[in-house]
Amino acid sequence: MEPASYLTLREGTPVLASNGEQIGVVEHVLADTEADIFDGIVIDTRGRGGHRFVDAPEVDRIAERAVTLKIDAAAVAKLPPPTGNPPEMKVDPADSGRRGVLRRAWDRLSGRY
């Protein structure tokens, strides 16, 4: 099988444990395509415990016809189910320095915070 990119990975692609046993199919790819960061995949284990999150370092190979993991079926069964995304923190450059401190203090005093 020819190697492929996570960008071309499709829902329903078979997922194989390290020994070649099919343990599920790709449900969803987790990535930040703008930053070109592959975070992992959510797999549907098809009756073997539901959906599981496979972190990118546990993915050995992505090919057009299958994804092969670095872990065996027993380790896949112990993987966590997918969860919601953690909250995102945004930093406003205007909040830095003395001016930012004064602005935050004023916001608290004025009831805006």
CNS distance restraints for C-alpha pairs under 8 A (distance, minus, plus):
assign (resid   1 and name CA) (resid  63 and name CA) 6.14 0.50 0.50
assign (resid   1 and name CA) (resid  64 and name CA) 7.24 0.50 0.50
assign (resid   1 and name CA) (resid  65 and name CA) 7.23 0.50 0.50
assign (resid   2 and name CA) (resid  63 and name CA) 5.70 0.50 0.50
assign (resid   2 and name CA) (resid  64 and name CA) 6.85 0.50 0.50
assign (resid   3 and name CA) (resid  61 and name CA) 7.05 0.50 0.50
assign (resid   3 and name CA) (resid  62 and name CA) 5.83 0.50 0.50
assign (resid   3 and name CA) (resid  63 and name CA) 4.42 0.50 0.50
assign (resid   3 and name CA) (resid  64 and name CA) 6.93 0.50 0.50
assign (resid   4 and name CA) (resid   8 and name CA) 6.80 0.50 0.50
assign (resid   4 and name CA) (resid   9 and name CA) 7.62 0.50 0.50
assign (resid   4 and name CA) (resid  62 and name CA) 5.46 0.50 0.50
assign (resid   4 and name CA) (resid  63 and name CA) 4.57 0.50 0.50
assign (resid   4 and name CA) (resid  64 and name CA) 5.73 0.50 0.50
assign (resid   5 and name CA) (resid   9 and name CA) 6.73 0.50 0.50
assign (resid   5 and name CA) (resid  62 and name CA) 6.52 0.50 0.50
assign (resid   5 and name CA) (resid  63 and name CA) 7.45 0.50 0.50
assign (resid   6 and name CA) (resid  29 and name CA) 7.41 0.50 0.50
assign (resid   6 and name CA) (resid  38 and name CA) 6.95 0.50 0.50
assign (resid   6 and name CA) (resid  62 and name CA) 6.83 0.50 0.50
assign (resid   7 and name CA) (resid  33 and name CA) 7.80 0.50 0.50
assign (resid   8 and name CA) (resid  64 and name CA) 7.68 0.50 0.50
assign (resid   9 and name CA) (resid  13 and name CA) 7.27 0.50 0.50
assign (resid   9 and name CA) (resid  29 and name CA) 7.38 0.50 0.50
assign (resid   9 and name CA) (resid  62 and name CA) 7.67 0.50 0.50
assign (resid   9 and name CA) (resid  63 and name CA) 7.98 0.50 0.50
assign (resid   9 and name CA) (resid  64 and name CA) 7.01 0.50 0.50
assign (resid  10 and name CA) (resid  26 and name CA) 7.06 0.50 0.50
assign (resid  10 and name CA) (resid  28 and name CA) 7.95 0.50 0.50
assign (resid  11 and name CA) (resid  25 and name CA) 7.32 0.50 0.50
assign (resid  11 and name CA) (resid  26 and name CA) 5.04 0.50 0.50
assign (resid  11 and name CA) (resid  27 and name CA) 5.15 0.50 0.50
assign (resid  11 and name CA) (resid  28 and name CA) 6.15 0.50 0.50
assign (resid  12 and name CA) (resid  25 and name CA) 5.02 0.50 0.50
assign (resid  12 and name CA) (resid  26 and name CA) 5.06 0.50 0.50
assign (resid  12 and name CA) (resid  27 and name CA) 6.34 0.50 0.50
assign (resid  13 and name CA) (resid  25 and name CA) 5.27 0.50 0.50
assign (resid  13 and name CA) (resid  26 and name CA) 5.24 0.50 0.50
assign (resid  13 and name CA) (resid  64 and name CA) 7.96 0.50 0.50
assign (resid  13 and name CA) (resid  65 and name CA) 6.32 0.50 0.50
assign (resid  13 and name CA) (resid  66 and name CA) 5.64 0.50 0.50
assign (resid  13 and name CA) (resid  67 and name CA) 7.17 0.50 0.50
assign (resid  14 and name CA) (resid  22 and name CA) 6.61 0.50 0.50
assign (resid  14 and name CA) (resid  23 and name CA) 7.87 0.50 0.50
assign (resid  14 and name CA) (resid  24 and name CA) 6.02 0.50 0.50
assign (resid  14 and name CA) (resid  25 and name CA) 4.34 0.50 0.50
assign (resid  14 and name CA) (resid  26 and name CA) 6.42 0.50 0.50
assign (resid  14 and name CA) (resid  65 and name CA) 6.98 0.50 0.50
assign (resid  14 and name CA) (resid  66 and name CA) 4.88 0.50 0.50
assign (resid  14 and name CA) (resid  67 and name CA) 6.33 0.50 0.50
assign (resid  15 and name CA) (resid  22 and name CA) 5.70 0.50 0.50
assign (resid  15 and name CA) (resid  23 and name CA) 5.95 0.50 0.50
assign (resid  15 and name CA) (resid  24 and name CA) 5.20 0.50 0.50
assign (resid  15 and name CA) (resid  25 and name CA) 5.02 0.50 0.50
assign (resid  15 and name CA) (resid  26 and name CA) 6.47 0.50 0.50
assign (resid  15 and name CA) (resid  43 and name CA) 7.54 0.50 0.50
assign (resid  15 and name CA) (resid  66 and name CA) 5.74 0.50 0.50
assign (resid  15 and name CA) (resid  67 and name CA) 4.74 0.50 0.50
assign (resid  15 and name CA) (resid  68 and name CA) 5.95 0.50 0.50
assign (resid  15 and name CA) (resid  69 and name CA) 7.41 0.50 0.50
assign (resid  16 and name CA) (resid  20 and name CA) 5.23 0.50 0.50
assign (resid  16 and name CA) (resid  21 and name CA) 5.30 0.50 0.50
assign (resid  16 and name CA) (resid  22 and name CA) 4.28 0.50 0.50
assign (resid  16 and name CA) (resid  23 and name CA) 5.65 0.50 0.50
assign (resid  16 and name CA) (resid  24 and name CA) 7.20 0.50 0.50
assign (resid  16 and name CA) (resid  66 and name CA) 6.99 0.50 0.50
assign (resid  16 and name CA) (resid  67 and name CA) 6.01 0.50 0.50
assign (resid  16 and name CA) (resid  68 and name CA) 4.72 0.50 0.50
assign (resid  16 and name CA) (resid  69 and name CA) 6.15 0.50 0.50
assign (resid  17 and name CA) (resid  21 and name CA) 5.33 0.50 0.50
assign (resid  17 and name CA) (resid  22 and name CA) 6.25 0.50 0.50
assign (resid  17 and name CA) (resid  23 and name CA) 6.25 0.50 0.50
assign (resid  17 and name CA) (resid  68 and name CA) 6.02 0.50 0.50
assign (resid  17 and name CA) (resid  69 and name CA) 5.20 0.50 0.50
assign (resid  17 and name CA) (resid  70 and name CA) 6.99 0.50 0.50
assign (resid  17 and name CA) (resid  71 and name CA) 5.92 0.50 0.50
assign (resid  17 and name CA) (resid  72 and name CA) 4.82 0.50 0.50
assign (resid  17 and name CA) (resid  73 and name CA) 5.54 0.50 0.50
assign (resid  17 and name CA) (resid  76 and name CA) 7.81 0.50 0.50
assign (resid  18 and name CA) (resid  68 and name CA) 6.38 0.50 0.50
assign (resid  18 and name CA) (resid  69 and name CA) 5.32 0.50 0.50
assign (resid  18 and name CA) (resid  70 and name CA) 5.12 0.50 0.50
assign (resid  18 and name CA) (resid  71 and name CA) 5.17 0.50 0.50
assign (resid  18 and name CA) (resid  72 and name CA) 5.02 0.50 0.50
assign (resid  18 and name CA) (resid  73 and name CA) 7.77 0.50 0.50
assign (resid  19 and name CA) (resid  72 and name CA) 6.46 0.50 0.50
assign (resid  20 and name CA) (resid  68 and name CA) 7.37 0.50 0.50
assign (resid  21 and name CA) (resid  73 and name CA) 7.60 0.50 0.50
assign (resid  23 and name CA) (resid  45 and name CA) 5.77 0.50 0.50
assign (resid  23 and name CA) (resid  46 and name CA) 7.75 0.50 0.50
assign (resid  23 and name CA) (resid  48 and name CA) 7.93 0.50 0.50
assign (resid  23 and name CA) (resid  73 and name CA) 6.54 0.50 0.50
assign (resid  24 and name CA) (resid  43 and name CA) 6.16 0.50 0.50
assign (resid  24 and name CA) (resid  44 and name CA) 5.35 0.50 0.50
assign (resid  24 and name CA) (resid  45 and name CA) 4.12 0.50 0.50
assign (resid  24 and name CA) (resid  46 and name CA) 5.78 0.50 0.50
assign (resid  25 and name CA) (resid  43 and name CA) 5.47 0.50 0.50
assign (resid  25 and name CA) (resid  44 and name CA) 5.41 0.50 0.50
assign (resid  25 and name CA) (resid  45 and name CA) 6.67 0.50 0.50
assign (resid  25 and name CA) (resid  46 and name CA) 7.77 0.50 0.50
assign (resid  26 and name CA) (resid  41 and name CA) 6.82 0.50 0.50
assign (resid  26 and name CA) (resid  42 and name CA) 6.25 0.50 0.50
assign (resid  26 and name CA) (resid  43 and name CA) 4.62 0.50 0.50
assign (resid  26 and name CA) (resid  44 and name CA) 6.38 0.50 0.50
assign (resid  27 and name CA) (resid  41 and name CA) 7.43 0.50 0.50
assign (resid  27 and name CA) (resid  42 and name CA) 5.42 0.50 0.50
assign (resid  27 and name CA) (resid  43 and name CA) 4.95 0.50 0.50
assign (resid  27 and name CA) (resid  44 and name CA) 5.73 0.50 0.50
assign (resid  28 and name CA) (resid  41 and name CA) 5.77 0.50 0.50
assign (resid  28 and name CA) (resid  42 and name CA) 5.08 0.50 0.50
assign (resid  28 and name CA) (resid  43 and name CA) 6.93 0.50 0.50
assign (resid  29 and name CA) (resid  39 and name CA) 7.99 0.50 0.50
assign (resid  29 and name CA) (resid  40 and name CA) 6.32 0.50 0.50
assign (resid  29 and name CA) (resid  41 and name CA) 4.57 0.50 0.50
assign (resid  29 and name CA) (resid  42 and name CA) 6.40 0.50 0.50
assign (resid  30 and name CA) (resid  38 and name CA) 6.52 0.50 0.50
assign (resid  30 and name CA) (resid  39 and name CA) 5.31 0.50 0.50
assign (resid  30 and name CA) (resid  40 and name CA) 5.27 0.50 0.50
assign (resid  30 and name CA) (resid  41 and name CA) 5.55 0.50 0.50
assign (resid  30 and name CA) (resid  42 and name CA) 7.48 0.50 0.50
assign (resid  31 and name CA) (resid  36 and name CA) 7.42 0.50 0.50
assign (resid  31 and name CA) (resid  37 and name CA) 5.56 0.50 0.50
assign (resid  31 and name CA) (resid  38 and name CA) 4.48 0.50 0.50
assign (resid  31 and name CA) (resid  39 and name CA) 5.09 0.50 0.50
assign (resid  31 and name CA) (resid  40 and name CA) 7.01 0.50 0.50
assign (resid  32 and name CA) (resid  36 and name CA) 5.82 0.50 0.50
assign (resid  32 and name CA) (resid  37 and name CA) 5.11 0.50 0.50
assign (resid  32 and name CA) (resid  38 and name CA) 6.59 0.50 0.50
assign (resid  32 and name CA) (resid  39 and name CA) 7.65 0.50 0.50
assign (resid  33 and name CA) (resid  37 and name CA) 6.23 0.50 0.50
assign (resid  33 and name CA) (resid  38 and name CA) 7.72 0.50 0.50
assign (resid  38 and name CA) (resid  56 and name CA) 6.47 0.50 0.50
assign (resid  39 and name CA) (resid  55 and name CA) 6.24 0.50 0.50
assign (resid  39 and name CA) (resid  56 and name CA) 5.17 0.50 0.50
assign (resid  40 and name CA) (resid  53 and name CA) 7.21 0.50 0.50
assign (resid  40 and name CA) (resid  54 and name CA) 5.51 0.50 0.50
assign (resid  40 and name CA) (resid  55 and name CA) 4.42 0.50 0.50
assign (resid  40 and name CA) (resid  56 and name CA) 4.11 0.50 0.50
assign (resid  40 and name CA) (resid  57 and name CA) 7.85 0.50 0.50
assign (resid  40 and name CA) (resid  59 and name CA) 7.55 0.50 0.50
assign (resid  41 and name CA) (resid  53 and name CA) 5.94 0.50 0.50
assign (resid  41 and name CA) (resid  54 and name CA) 5.28 0.50 0.50
assign (resid  41 and name CA) (resid  55 and name CA) 6.70 0.50 0.50
assign (resid  41 and name CA) (resid  56 and name CA) 7.29 0.50 0.50
assign (resid  42 and name CA) (resid  51 and name CA) 6.53 0.50 0.50
assign (resid  42 and name CA) (resid  52 and name CA) 5.59 0.50 0.50
assign (resid  42 and name CA) (resid  53 and name CA) 4.56 0.50 0.50
assign (resid  42 and name CA) (resid  54 and name CA) 6.14 0.50 0.50
assign (resid  42 and name CA) (resid  82 and name CA) 6.75 0.50 0.50
assign (resid  43 and name CA) (resid  51 and name CA) 5.43 0.50 0.50
assign (resid  43 and name CA) (resid  52 and name CA) 5.37 0.50 0.50
assign (resid  43 and name CA) (resid  53 and name CA) 6.48 0.50 0.50
assign (resid  43 and name CA) (resid  54 and name CA) 7.37 0.50 0.50
assign (resid  44 and name CA) (resid  50 and name CA) 5.86 0.50 0.50
assign (resid  44 and name CA) (resid  51 and name CA) 4.54 0.50 0.50
assign (resid  44 and name CA) (resid  52 and name CA) 6.69 0.50 0.50
assign (resid  45 and name CA) (resid  49 and name CA) 6.31 0.50 0.50
assign (resid  45 and name CA) (resid  50 and name CA) 5.42 0.50 0.50
assign (resid  45 and name CA) (resid  51 and name CA) 5.91 0.50 0.50
assign (resid  45 and name CA) (resid  52 and name CA) 7.19 0.50 0.50
assign (resid  46 and name CA) (resid  50 and name CA) 6.41 0.50 0.50
assign (resid  48 and name CA) (resid  77 and name CA) 7.28 0.50 0.50
assign (resid  49 and name CA) (resid  77 and name CA) 6.82 0.50 0.50
assign (resid  50 and name CA) (resid  81 and name CA) 7.73 0.50 0.50
assign (resid  51 and name CA) (resid  81 and name CA) 5.66 0.50 0.50
assign (resid  51 and name CA) (resid  82 and name CA) 6.88 0.50 0.50
assign (resid  52 and name CA) (resid  76 and name CA) 7.55 0.50 0.50
assign (resid  52 and name CA) (resid  77 and name CA) 7.93 0.50 0.50
assign (resid  52 and name CA) (resid  79 and name CA) 5.93 0.50 0.50
assign (resid  52 and name CA) (resid  80 and name CA) 5.68 0.50 0.50
assign (resid  52 and name CA) (resid  81 and name CA) 4.34 0.50 0.50
assign (resid  52 and name CA) (resid  82 and name CA) 5.85 0.50 0.50
assign (resid  53 and name CA) (resid  79 and name CA) 6.46 0.50 0.50
assign (resid  53 and name CA) (resid  80 and name CA) 5.93 0.50 0.50
assign (resid  53 and name CA) (resid  81 and name CA) 5.58 0.50 0.50
assign (resid  53 and name CA) (resid  82 and name CA) 5.05 0.50 0.50
assign (resid  54 and name CA) (resid  58 and name CA) 6.41 0.50 0.50
assign (resid  54 and name CA) (resid  59 and name CA) 7.30 0.50 0.50
assign (resid  54 and name CA) (resid  76 and name CA) 7.93 0.50 0.50
assign (resid  54 and name CA) (resid  79 and name CA) 7.07 0.50 0.50
assign (resid  55 and name CA) (resid  59 and name CA) 7.15 0.50 0.50
assign (resid  58 and name CA) (resid  69 and name CA) 5.81 0.50 0.50
assign (resid  58 and name CA) (resid  70 and name CA) 5.27 0.50 0.50
assign (resid  58 and name CA) (resid  71 and name CA) 6.62 0.50 0.50
assign (resid  59 and name CA) (resid  67 and name CA) 7.40 0.50 0.50
assign (resid  59 and name CA) (resid  68 and name CA) 6.35 0.50 0.50
assign (resid  59 and name CA) (resid  69 and name CA) 4.45 0.50 0.50
assign (resid  59 and name CA) (resid  70 and name CA) 5.81 0.50 0.50
assign (resid  60 and name CA) (resid  67 and name CA) 7.71 0.50 0.50
assign (resid  60 and name CA) (resid  68 and name CA) 5.55 0.50 0.50
assign (resid  60 and name CA) (resid  69 and name CA) 4.81 0.50 0.50
assign (resid  60 and name CA) (resid  70 and name CA) 5.07 0.50 0.50
assign (resid  61 and name CA) (resid  67 and name CA) 5.80 0.50 0.50
assign (resid  61 and name CA) (resid  68 and name CA) 5.12 0.50 0.50
assign (resid  61 and name CA) (resid  69 and name CA) 6.76 0.50 0.50
assign (resid  62 and name CA) (resid  66 and name CA) 6.48 0.50 0.50
assign (resid  62 and name CA) (resid  67 and name CA) 4.60 0.50 0.50
assign (resid  62 and name CA) (resid  68 and name CA) 6.50 0.50 0.50
assign (resid  63 and name CA) (resid  67 and name CA) 5.94 0.50 0.50
assign (resid  71 and name CA) (resid  75 and name CA) 6.00 0.50 0.50
assign (resid  71 and name CA) (resid  76 and name CA) 6.84 0.50 0.50
assign (resid  72 and name CA) (resid  76 and name CA) 6.41 0.50 0.50
assign (resid  73 and name CA) (resid  77 and name CA) 6.31 0.50 0.50
assign (resid  74 and name CA) (resid  78 and name CA) 6.78 0.50 0.50
assign (resid  75 and name CA) (resid  79 and name CA) 6.61 0.50 0.50
assign (resid  91 and name CA) (resid  95 and name CA) 7.79 0.50 0.50
assign (resid  92 and name CA) (resid  96 and name CA) 7.68 0.50 0.50
assign (resid  94 and name CA) (resid  99 and name CA) 7.67 0.50 0.50
assign (resid  94 and name CA) (resid 100 and name CA) 5.78 0.50 0.50
assign (resid  95 and name CA) (resid  99 and name CA) 7.31 0.50 0.50
assign (resid  95 and name CA) (resid 100 and name CA) 3.90 0.50 0.50
assign (resid  95 and name CA) (resid 101 and name CA) 6.74 0.50 0.50
assign (resid  95 and name CA) (resid 103 and name CA) 7.57 0.50 0.50
assign (resid  95 and name CA) (resid 104 and name CA) 7.53 0.50 0.50
assign (resid  96 and name CA) (resid 100 and name CA) 4.91 0.50 0.50
assign (resid  96 and name CA) (resid 101 and name CA) 7.05 0.50 0.50
assign (resid  97 and name CA) (resid 101 and name CA) 6.49 0.50 0.50
assign (resid  98 and name CA) (resid 102 and name CA) 6.21 0.50 0.50
assign (resid  99 and name CA) (resid 103 and name CA) 6.07 0.50 0.50
assign (resid 100 and name CA) (resid 104 and name CA) 6.12 0.50 0.50
assign (resid 101 and name CA) (resid 105 and name CA) 6.16 0.50 0.50
assign (resid 102 and name CA) (resid 106 and name CA) 6.09 0.50 0.50
assign (resid 103 and name CA) (resid 107 and name CA) 6.10 0.50 0.50
assign (resid 104 and name CA) (resid 108 and name CA) 6.28 0.50 0.50
assign (resid 104 and name CA) (resid 113 and name CA) 7.83 0.50 0.50
assign (resid 105 and name CA) (resid 109 and name CA) 6.23 0.50 0.50
assign (resid 106 and name CA) (resid 110 and name CA) 5.89 0.50 0.50
assign (resid 107 and name CA) (resid 111 and name CA) 6.03 0.50 0.50
assign (resid 107 and name CA) (resid 112 and name CA) 4.88 0.50 0.50
assign (resid 107 and name CA) (resid 113 and name CA) 5.38 0.50 0.50
assign (resid 108 and name CA) (resid 112 and name CA) 5.98 0.50 0.50
assign (resid 108 and name CA) (resid 113 and name CA) 4.91 0.50 0.50
